[in-house]
C-alpha cells in the first residue's frame, strides 16, 4: 500500500512557440485543463503502475476541486482521507514549447494548509509513504517521522527543494529521488559535492537508496554499495510536464511490490520517457503493461 501525502492542483497548460524570458509576453493559441499537483501526479502514476494507492491532501471549496480530483477518483485511488478546506484549490500555470520544455507558476492554495496528523493510523509495517516538496516542509518532516515510526518505507522526492534542515528527512527516507538542479541545491546546503554520481555516493547508505534523474540522459543511482546508470530510451518528446512524477510513481510502485532495485529503476526510466510522449502531467502517466514493455528494452 502506498500513501501519498502531497499537493493537488488543477493545471492550466498553454502550448507556446517558445518560452518567455523575464518581462516578456508570449501568446499561445489556446489552453487545456488537466488535474495536477506533484502529490496527485505521483499518486496517479503509482496507481497506473499497478500499486494500491491512498491520497492524503486538501482541496478548496471552489469549482476547481472536483476537476482536480477527477483522475484520482476514476483510477481508484483511495480519497477517504482527503480534506476540503476553506479557500482555493491549488492552481498551476504551465507554458510548453515545441520541444516539450516547460515553465511552471504555482498558486499553492489549500496545499499550504495540509497537516501531517491526517496520516495518523494510515501505516502498517511494509507500507510506503510518498512525499514531495509542494506542501510545507515541516509537515513533510513530521509525515516522514510518522511513517518511520510505523515501520513504513519513506519515498522522498524533494521537488521543489524547500528551505530547512534536510537531515531529518534523509534520516527517515528509504528512497530519495532528485533531479540535477535539486541535487545541486541540496548539496550546497549540506556542504557536499553536487555532481550527480558523487551526490548519490555520498548520501546513499545500506538503508537509503539515492536516485538522480538526468532528463533525456536517463538516471544515475546508488543503493548500498551498488551504483547504476541507465540511459533514457529515445522517444519523440511532446511535453516533459509530469515526467519526473511518472518516474517516481513507477519506481515507488515497483519497490512496493518488492521488485529488485535495478528493475525498479528501469521501470521508472521507462515511465518517465513514455510520459514525455503525451501532453499533460496526469494524462501522460503510463500504465503498468506499457512500462514493463519498454523497461524490458533498457540495458
C-alpha positions, 0 to 999 in steps of 0.5 A, a space after each residue: 500500500 502506498 500513501 501519498 501525502 502531497 499537493 493537488 492542483 488543477 493545471 492550466 497548460 498553454 502550448 507556446 512557440 517558445 518560452 518567455 524570458 523575464 518581462 516578456 509576453 508570449 501568446 499561445 493559441 489556446 489552453 487545456 485543463 488537466 488535474 495536477 499537483 506533484 502529490 496527485 501526479 505521483 499518486 496517479 502514476 503509482 496507481 497506473 503502475 499497478 500499486 494500491 494507492 491512498 491520497 492524503 491532501 486538501 482541496 478548496 471549496 471552489 469549482 476547481 476541486 472536483 476537476 482536480 480530483 477527477 483522475 484520482 477518483 476514476 483510477 481508484 485511488 483511495 480519497 477517504 482521507 482527503 480534506 476540503 478546506 476553506 479557500 482555493 484549490 491549488 492552481 498551476 500555470 504551465 507554458 510548453 514549447 515545441 520541444 516539450 520544455 516547460 515553465 511552471 507558476 504555482 498558486 499553492 492554495 489549500 496545499 499550504 494548509 495540509 497537516 501531517 496528523 491526517 496520516 495518523 493510523 494510515 501505516 502498517 509495517 511494509 507500507 510506503 509513504 510518498 512525499 514531495 516538496 509542494 506542501 510545507 516542509 515541516 509537515 513533510 518532516 513530521 509525515 516522514 517521522 510518522 511513517 518511520 515510526 510505523 515501520 513504513 518505507 519513506 519515498 522522498 522526492 524533494 521537488 521543489 527543494 524547500 528551505 530547512 534542515 534536510 537531515 531529518 528527512 534523509 534520516 527517515 527516507 528509504 528512497 530519495 529521488 532528485 533531479 540535477 538542479 535539486 541535487 545541486 541545491 541540496 548539496 550546497 546546503 549540506 556542504 557536499 559535492 553536487 555532481 550527480 554520481 558523487 551526490 548519490 555516493 555520498 548520501 546513499 547508505 545500506 538503508 537509503 537508496 539515492 536516485 538522480 534523474 538526468 532528463 533525456 540522459 536517463 538516471 544515475 543511482 546508488 543503493 548500498 554499495 551498488 551504483 547504476 546508470 541507465 540511459 533514457 530510451 529515445 522517444 519523440 518528446 511532446 511535453 516533459 510536464 509530469 515526467 519526473 512524477 511518472 518516474 517516481 510513481 513507477 519506481 515507488 510502485 515497483 519497490 512496493 511490490 518488492 521488485 529488485 532495485 535495478 528493475 525498479 529503476 528501469 521501470 521508472 526510466 521507462 515511465 518517465 520517457 513514455 510520459 514525455 510522449 503525451 501532453 499533460 502531467 496526469 494524462 501522460 502517466 503510463 500504465 503498468 503493461 506499457 512500462 514493463 514493455 519498454 523497461 524490458 528494452 533498457 540495458 
